[in-house]
C-alpha cells in the first residue's frame, strides 16, 4: 500500500531534526498522513501550522490543534471547526486551554460538550489533588454545568 518513499517522508515529517524547509515541503504532501505528522511535529514553524489548521483533512487539523507549538489563537479557531471530531479531539486533550474547554463544554454537539466537561472535571480533580498534596490553595472550582 505504501512504498519506501512514503515511509521515508513519514519519518522525516515527525522528526524534530527535520529542517523547516523540508517540513514546509512535506506539509503540502498529497498523503494526509504525512501532513498529519508535520502537524504533530513540535518543531513545525507556526506559519506552517497556520496553514495546517485549515487543511481539508480533519485529522490534520486536529493534529495541528493539539500541537503545543501551535499559537493559541489558531487553536481557538478550531472551536468552530465544522467537523465535530476535531472539536471532540480538542475537548479530550488536557493541554487544551481552559477557556477553550469552557467554550467546548457549551458545544451544540452533545459528544463534544460532554467530553469537554469530563476533561474540565478531570483537570479540577487534579488541581485539588495537587493542592491537597502540597498544602497550597486549590484552584477555584470550575462550573461546567451546561444544563443548570
N, CA, C and O of each residue as an XYZ file, in Angstrom:
592
protein
N       0.831     -1.194      0.000
C       0.000      0.000      0.000
C       0.876      1.258      0.000
O       0.684      2.152     -0.824
N       1.836      1.322      0.928
C       2.725      2.469      0.997
C       4.122      2.021      0.599
O       4.593      0.966      1.022
N       4.774      2.829     -0.214
C       6.120      2.500     -0.654
C       7.173      3.057      0.282
O       6.874      3.672      1.306
N       8.413      2.818     -0.105
C       9.541      3.288      0.689
C       9.562      4.801      0.828
O       9.940      5.324      1.876
N       9.156      5.510     -0.226
C       9.159      6.978     -0.158
C       8.158      7.478      0.872
O       8.417      8.458      1.570
N       7.013      6.807      0.970
C       6.025      7.204      1.971
C       6.620      7.063      3.368
O       6.511      7.973      4.189
N       7.240      5.937      3.630
C       7.813      5.680      4.956
C       8.909      6.696      5.264
O       8.982      7.227      6.373
N       9.751      6.959      4.285
C      10.822      7.949      4.468
C      10.238      9.329      4.763
O      10.701     10.017      5.673
N       9.234      9.733      4.008
C       8.590     11.031      4.231
C       7.882     11.072      5.583
O       7.900     12.094      6.270
N       7.260      9.960      5.958
C       6.552      9.882      7.244
C       7.533     10.085      8.407
O       7.248     10.822      9.351
N       8.666      9.435      8.323
C       9.680      9.557      9.376
C      10.226     10.985      9.419
O      10.354     11.563     10.498
N      10.546     11.554      8.266
C      11.049     12.930      8.208
C      10.034     13.911      8.786
O      10.401     14.828      9.520
N       8.771     13.718      8.457
C       7.726     14.644      8.899
C       7.598     14.684     10.418
O       7.242     15.718     10.983
N       7.884     13.576     11.075
C       7.756     13.526     12.524
C       9.044     13.758     13.277
O       9.039     13.824     14.506
N      10.144     13.882     12.566
C      11.456     14.020     13.202
C      11.720     15.468     13.609
O      11.591     16.383     12.796
N      12.089     15.666     14.870
C      12.367     17.012     15.372
C      13.571     17.656     14.695
O      13.707     18.880     14.715
N      14.436     16.860     14.103
C      15.638     17.393     13.452
C      15.407     17.784     11.995
O      16.312     18.320     11.355
N      14.226     17.531     11.465
C      13.949     17.871     10.071
C      13.925     19.386      9.918
O      13.216     20.069     10.657
N      14.691     19.921      8.968
C      14.724     21.372      8.767
C      13.360     21.931      8.350
O      12.552     21.241      7.729
N      13.129     23.185      8.703
C      11.858     23.854      8.407
C      11.528     23.825      6.915
O      10.364     23.691      6.538
N      12.526     23.947      6.086
C      12.296     23.938      4.638
C      11.719     22.598      4.178
O      10.836     22.562      3.322
N      12.218     21.503      4.746
C      11.671     20.183      4.404
C      10.266     20.007      4.984
O       9.394     19.432      4.333
N      10.045     20.500      6.206
C       8.702     20.422      6.793
C       7.708     21.203      5.950
O       6.557     20.795      5.792
N       8.156     22.325      5.413
C       7.305     23.133      4.523
C       6.871     22.313      3.320
O       5.694     22.302      2.961
N       7.824     21.624      2.697
C       7.504     20.792      1.529
C       6.593     19.628      1.920
O       5.628     19.330      1.216
N       6.895     18.978      3.031
C       6.096     17.833      3.477
C       4.688     18.253      3.900
O       3.763     17.443      3.846
N       4.516     19.494      4.315
C       3.192     19.963      4.748
C       2.212     20.088      3.585
O       1.013     20.271      3.792
N       2.725     19.989      2.371
C       1.870     20.021      1.175
C       1.797     18.657      0.498
O       1.350     18.552     -0.644
N       2.229     17.627      1.191
C       2.264     16.264      0.641
C       0.862     15.825      0.218
O      -0.131     16.246      0.811
N       0.788     14.993     -0.792
C      -0.514     14.507     -1.266
C      -1.177     13.554     -0.269
O      -2.400     13.409     -0.268
N      -0.370     12.904      0.583
C      -0.915     11.969      1.581
C      -1.188     12.713      2.892
O      -0.303     13.363      3.448
N      -2.409     12.608      3.364
C      -2.788     13.325      4.581
C      -2.021     12.839      5.811
O      -1.794     13.622      6.733
N      -1.618     11.573      5.848
C      -0.861     11.050      7.000
C       0.487     11.756      7.144
O       0.978     11.943      8.258
N       1.079     12.145      6.025
C       2.346     12.886      6.066
C       2.080     14.290      6.600
O       2.822     14.773      7.455
N       1.039     14.946      6.111
C       0.699     16.295      6.597
C       0.345     16.245      8.083
O       0.660     17.168      8.833
N      -0.310     15.162      8.501
C      -0.659     14.997      9.922
C       0.599     14.913     10.779
O       0.664     15.521     11.847
N       1.601     14.160     10.316
C       2.864     14.052     11.070
C       3.560     15.401     11.174
O       4.137     15.725     12.212
N       3.509     16.190     10.104
C       4.085     17.540     10.149
C       3.326     18.370     11.185
O       3.935     19.111     11.957
N       2.004     18.245     11.201
C       1.174     18.999     12.150
C       1.451     18.587     13.590
O       1.304     19.406     14.497
N       1.848     17.343     13.822
C       2.159     16.847     15.168
C       3.563     17.254     15.629
O       3.839     17.285     16.828
N       4.433     17.562     14.693
C       5.834     17.834     14.999
C       5.952     19.171     15.753
O       5.574     20.218     15.227
N       6.469     19.126     16.966
C       6.574     20.332     17.798
C       7.560     21.349     17.248
O       7.564     22.497     17.693
N       8.390     20.962     16.300
C       9.331     21.902     15.687
C       8.817     22.503     14.388
O       9.539     23.236     13.711
N       7.573     22.197     14.039
C       6.988     22.797     12.842
C       6.760     24.280     13.104
O       6.136     24.640     14.102
N       7.256     25.142     12.224
C       7.070     26.585     12.410
C       5.598     26.995     12.386
O       4.774     26.349     11.739
N       5.284     28.064     13.091
C       3.892     28.497     13.238
C       3.243     28.871     11.913
O       2.033     28.708     11.760
N       4.024     29.373     10.941
C       3.413     29.716      9.647
C       2.909     28.467      8.923
O       1.927     28.530      8.184
N       3.580     27.334      9.134
C       3.124     26.068      8.537
C       1.912     25.548      9.311
O       0.944     25.079      8.713
N       1.968     25.633     10.631
C       0.830     25.199     11.459
C      -0.413     26.021     11.134
O      -1.529     25.503     11.163
N      -0.218     27.295     10.828
C      -1.348     28.159     10.469
C      -2.073     27.620      9.239
O      -3.300     27.671      9.165
N      -1.320     27.111      8.288
C      -1.935     26.521      7.097
C      -2.570     25.175      7.420
O      -3.641     24.854      6.906
N      -1.909     24.380      8.277
C      -2.405     23.040      8.577
C      -3.682     23.045      9.415
O      -4.444     22.080      9.349
N      -3.945     24.084     10.195
C      -5.219     24.128     10.925
C      -6.390     24.358      9.964
O      -7.551     24.265     10.365
N      -6.085     24.658      8.700
C      -7.115     24.858      7.676
C      -7.100     23.734      6.641
O      -7.764     23.831      5.609
N      -6.345     22.670      6.913
C      -6.208     21.562      5.973
C      -7.569     20.930      5.689
O      -8.434     20.932      6.565
N      -7.779     20.391      4.490
C      -9.048     19.719      4.183
C      -9.305     18.478      5.047
O     -10.457     18.101      5.258
N      -8.242     17.845      5.545
C      -8.394     16.616      6.328
C      -8.555     16.947      7.811
O      -7.733     17.666      8.379
N      -9.600     16.429      8.433
C      -9.887     16.736      9.840
C      -8.806     16.220     10.787
O      -8.542     16.848     11.812
N      -8.180     15.094     10.465
C      -7.126     14.562     11.335
C      -5.892     15.462     11.326
O      -5.190     15.567     12.332
N      -5.633     16.098     10.210
C      -4.516     17.042     10.113
C      -4.838     18.280     10.961
O      -3.988     18.768     11.705
N      -6.060     18.777     10.842
C      -6.460     19.956     11.630
C      -6.367     19.662     13.123
O      -5.880     20.493     13.890
N      -6.831     18.486     13.537
C      -6.774     18.119     14.956
C      -5.328     17.996     15.424
O      -4.989     18.453     16.515
N      -4.479     17.385     14.610
C      -3.067     17.253     14.983
C      -2.435     18.622     15.177
O      -1.662     18.823     16.113
N      -2.756     19.557     14.305
C      -2.227     20.915     14.451
C      -2.799     21.572     15.704
O      -2.087     22.288     16.409
N      -4.065     21.338     15.984
C      -4.716     21.946     17.145
C      -4.204     21.434     18.475
O      -4.273     22.147     19.476
N      -3.695     20.218     18.507
C      -3.193     19.650     19.761
C      -1.671     19.730     19.861
O      -1.089     19.249     20.833
N      -1.033     20.325     18.879
C       0.415     20.520     18.916
C       0.708     21.674     19.880
O       0.189     22.772     19.684
N       1.524     21.454     20.914
C       1.818     22.520     21.879
C       2.477     23.751     21.259
O       2.478     24.820     21.869
N       3.035     23.616     20.062
C       3.684     24.746     19.402
C       2.716     25.611     18.596
O       3.094     26.681     18.118
N       1.488     25.163     18.445
C       0.514     25.927     17.672
C       0.082     27.152     18.474
O      -0.304     27.026     19.636
N       0.145     28.333     17.864
C      -0.294     29.542     18.568
C      -1.740     29.401     19.052
O      -2.593     28.850     18.356
N      -1.990     29.908     20.248
C      -3.277     29.710     20.911
C      -4.451     30.252     20.092
O      -5.538     29.676     20.130
N      -4.255     31.347     19.353
C      -5.358     31.879     18.552
C      -5.767     30.904     17.455
O      -6.940     30.840     17.089
N      -4.812     30.150     16.930
C      -5.135     29.140     15.918
C      -5.875     27.963     16.542
O      -6.779     27.399     15.926
N      -5.497     27.595     17.750
C      -6.188     26.513     18.458
C      -7.633     26.928     18.713
O      -8.555     26.139     18.505
N      -7.829     28.164     19.163
C      -9.184     28.659     19.413
C     -10.020     28.657     18.137
O     -11.226     28.415     18.195
N      -9.403     28.921     16.987
C     -10.170     28.942     15.733
C     -10.785     27.577     15.438
O     -11.805     27.490     14.754
N     -10.171     26.515     15.948
C     -10.697     25.169     15.704
C     -11.943     24.866     16.540
O     -12.604     23.854     16.306
N     -12.271     25.715     17.500
C     -13.505     25.535     18.267
C     -14.725     25.681     17.357
O     -15.822     25.240     17.700
N     -14.526     26.292     16.215
C     -15.607     26.484     15.249
C     -15.509     25.523     14.070
O     -16.232     25.671     13.085
N     -14.620     24.540     14.166
C     -14.446     23.598     13.067
C     -15.760     22.888     12.765
O     -16.498     22.514     13.676
N     -16.043     22.707     11.472
C     -17.306     22.076     11.081
C     -17.367     20.600     11.437
O     -18.452     20.029     11.545
N     -16.212     19.981     11.620
C     -16.173     18.554     11.929
C     -16.153     18.357     13.449
O     -15.203     18.769     14.114
N     -17.188     17.734     13.994
C     -17.230     17.549     15.445
C     -16.084     16.687     15.981
O     -15.752     16.777     17.163
N     -15.470     15.847     15.125
C     -14.357     15.025     15.606
C     -13.148     15.899     15.954
O     -12.371     15.547     16.841
N     -12.984     17.017     15.276
C     -11.899     17.947     15.597
C     -12.181     18.602     16.950
O     -11.305     18.672     17.812
N     -13.401     19.075     17.121
C     -13.768     19.716     18.390
C     -13.706     18.707     19.533
O     -13.282     19.047     20.637
N     -14.130     17.463     19.274
C     -14.076     16.416     20.299
C     -12.626     16.121     20.685
O     -12.316     15.955     21.865
N     -11.748     16.058     19.696
C     -10.342     15.813     19.970
C      -9.729     16.905     20.828
O      -8.937     16.618     21.725
N     -10.084     18.145     20.567
C      -9.620     19.252     21.401
C     -10.211     19.141     22.800
O      -9.535     19.417     23.791
N     -11.476     18.735     22.875
C     -12.168     18.643     24.163
C     -11.570     17.570     25.061
O     -11.653     17.682     26.284
N     -10.974     16.539     24.488
C     -10.404     15.478     25.326
C      -8.927     15.685     25.625
O      -8.333     14.914     26.380
N      -8.330     16.715     25.044
C      -6.909     16.984     25.265
C      -6.736     17.847     26.517
O      -7.178     18.996     26.531
N      -6.107     17.321     27.559
C      -5.939     18.100     28.792
C      -5.015     19.307     28.624
O      -4.928     20.146     29.520
N      -4.328     19.403     27.489
C      -3.475     20.564     27.223
C      -4.208     21.679     26.488
O      -3.636     22.737     26.224
N      -5.480     21.442     26.157
C      -6.286     22.485     25.530
C      -6.474     23.609     26.542
O      -6.736     23.342     27.715
N      -6.343     24.859     26.109
C      -6.514     25.974     27.051
C      -7.862     25.910     27.783
O      -8.887     25.543     27.208
N      -7.824     26.275     29.051
C      -9.012     26.223     29.910
C     -10.189     26.983     29.295
O     -11.318     26.491     29.301
N      -9.931     28.168     28.770
C     -11.004     28.958     28.154
C     -11.642     28.254     26.980
O     -12.856     28.331     26.791
N     -10.843     27.574     26.193
C     -11.376     26.839     25.052
C     -12.196     25.643     25.513
O     -13.233     25.336     24.925
N     -11.736     24.965     26.565
C     -12.521     23.847     27.107
C     -13.883     24.332     27.598
O     -14.889     23.641     27.434
N     -13.914     25.509     28.195
C     -15.196     26.062     28.650
C     -16.119     26.358     27.468
O     -17.330     26.151     27.555
N     -15.552     26.838     26.376
C     -16.347     27.067     25.160
C     -16.865     25.739     24.619
O     -18.040     25.616     24.274
N     -15.981     24.748     24.549
C     -16.375     23.437     24.022
C     -17.389     22.746     24.930
O     -18.178     21.928     24.456
N     -17.385     23.057     26.218
C     -18.371     22.485     27.139
C     -19.777     22.971     26.808
O     -20.758     22.392     27.272
N     -19.881     24.023     26.014
C     -21.174     24.565     25.580
C     -21.479     24.204     24.118
O     -22.426     24.733     23.536
N     -20.690     23.320     23.533
C     -20.828     22.966     22.115
C     -22.208     22.402     21.830
O     -22.816     21.753     22.681
N     -22.693     22.655     20.628
C     -24.007     22.147     20.218
C     -24.033     20.624     20.097
O     -25.089     20.004     20.221
N     -22.878     20.033     19.857
C     -22.778     18.580     19.750
C     -22.639     17.995     21.153
O     -21.711     18.347     21.882
N     -23.532     17.126     21.527
C     -23.552     16.567     22.882
C     -22.268     15.793     23.213
O     -21.799     15.836     24.350
N     -21.707     15.098     22.240
C     -20.472     14.348     22.495
C     -19.314     15.302     22.810
O     -18.509     15.045     23.705
N     -19.248     16.391     22.069
C     -18.181     17.372     22.275
C     -18.343     18.036     23.636
O     -17.385     18.122     24.403
N     -19.550     18.505     23.938
C     -19.759     19.216     25.208
C     -19.541     18.284     26.401
O     -18.957     18.693     27.404
N     -19.998     17.056     26.302
C     -19.806     16.089     27.394
C     -18.322     15.798     27.596
O     -17.848     15.741     28.731
N     -17.588     15.616     26.502
C     -16.157     15.330     26.608
C     -15.412     16.512     27.229
O     -14.530     16.316     28.065
N     -15.757     17.724     26.830
C     -15.108     18.912     27.393
C     -15.403     19.013     28.891
O     -14.521     19.352     29.680
N     -16.635     18.722     29.274
C     -16.991     18.762     30.695
C     -16.204     17.716     31.485
O     -15.751     17.989     32.597
N     -16.041     16.527     30.919
C     -15.260     15.477     31.587
C     -13.799     15.897     31.728
O     -13.184     15.663     32.768
N     -13.251     16.507     30.702
C     -11.862     16.963     30.759
C     -11.709     18.048     31.814
O     -10.749     18.038     32.584
N     -12.646     18.978     31.850
C     -12.604     20.029     32.869
C     -12.697     19.443     34.271
O     -11.972     19.863     35.173
N     -13.578     18.486     34.454
C     -13.729     17.842     35.760
C     -12.451     17.099     36.154
O     -12.023     17.152     37.307
N     -11.858     16.420     35.203
C     -10.603     15.711     35.456
C      -9.497     16.689     35.843
O      -8.718     16.420     36.757
N      -9.429     17.815     35.149
C      -8.436     18.838     35.470
C      -8.673     19.398     36.865
O      -7.731     19.616     37.628
N      -9.932     19.628     37.188
C     -10.290     20.158     38.501
C      -9.853     19.186     39.595
O      -9.282     19.602     40.603
N     -10.117     17.910     39.402
C      -9.713     16.901     40.385
C      -8.197     16.870     40.559
O      -7.691     16.718     41.671
N      -7.477     17.016     39.442
C      -6.021     17.012     39.501
C      -5.511     18.232     40.270
O      -4.571     18.124     41.056
N      -6.133     19.393     40.041
C      -5.730     20.607     40.763
C      -5.948     20.437     42.266
O      -5.091     20.792     43.076
N      -7.109     19.887     42.621
C      -7.421     19.690     44.040
C      -6.452     18.685     44.643
O      -5.942     18.893     45.744
N      -6.198     17.597     43.925
C      -5.262     16.581     44.407
C      -3.874     17.195     44.620
O      -3.239     16.968     45.649
N      -3.415     17.971     43.640
C      -2.107     18.613     43.760
C      -2.087     19.606     44.915
O      -1.090     19.711     45.629
N      -3.175     20.326     45.099
C      -3.243     21.298     46.188
C      -3.232     20.586     47.535
O      -2.571     21.033     48.472
N      -3.967     19.476     47.632
C      -4.011     18.714     48.882
C      -2.635     18.151     49.239
O      -2.246     18.126     50.407
N      -1.910     17.701     48.218
C      -0.621     17.068     48.495
C       0.481     18.075     48.784
O       1.516     17.707     49.340
N       0.283     19.336     48.418
C       1.347     20.313     48.645
C       0.930     21.421     49.608
O       1.658     22.395     49.797
N      -0.251     21.264     50.217
C      -0.739     22.247     51.184
C      -0.824     23.663     50.627
O      -0.511     24.631     51.319
N      -1.249     23.775     49.371
C      -1.485     25.099     48.806
C      -2.973     25.230     48.505
O      -3.706     24.240     48.491
N      -3.398     26.431     48.271
C      -4.807     26.674     47.986
C      -5.143     26.121     46.611
O      -4.403     26.338     45.652
N      -6.259     25.408     46.514
C      -6.686     24.808     45.244
C      -7.199     25.889     44.301
O      -7.630     26.961     44.724
N      -7.140     25.573     43.016
C      -7.728     26.454     42.019
C      -9.227     26.525     42.276
O      -9.793     25.606     42.866
N      -9.868     27.585     41.849
C     -11.309     27.678     42.052
C     -12.044     26.567     41.311
O     -11.611     26.110     40.253
N     -13.151     26.151     41.885
C     -13.965     25.115     41.268
C     -14.542     25.665     39.960
O     -15.015     26.800     39.904
N     -14.495     24.851     38.926
C     -14.985     25.239     37.613
C     -16.411     24.759     37.464
O     -16.682     23.565     37.594
N     -17.313     25.659     37.198
C     -18.697     25.265     36.967
C     -18.831     24.855     35.505
O     -18.776     25.699     34.611
N     -19.004     23.575     35.270
C     -19.134     23.085     33.888
C     -20.564     22.660     33.574
O     -20.826     22.093     32.513
N     -21.473     22.928     34.477
C     -22.857     22.526     34.252
C     -23.465     23.330     33.114
O     -23.561     24.555     33.190
N     -23.868     22.646     32.073
C     -24.460     23.289     30.916
C     -25.975     23.386     31.087
O     -26.610     24.277     30.522
N     -26.543     22.486     31.853
C     -27.984     22.379     31.928
C     -28.588     22.981     33.190
O     -29.797     22.884     33.402
N     -27.778     23.590     34.012
C     -28.283     24.142     35.270
C     -29.080     25.404     35.043
O     -29.579     26.000     35.998
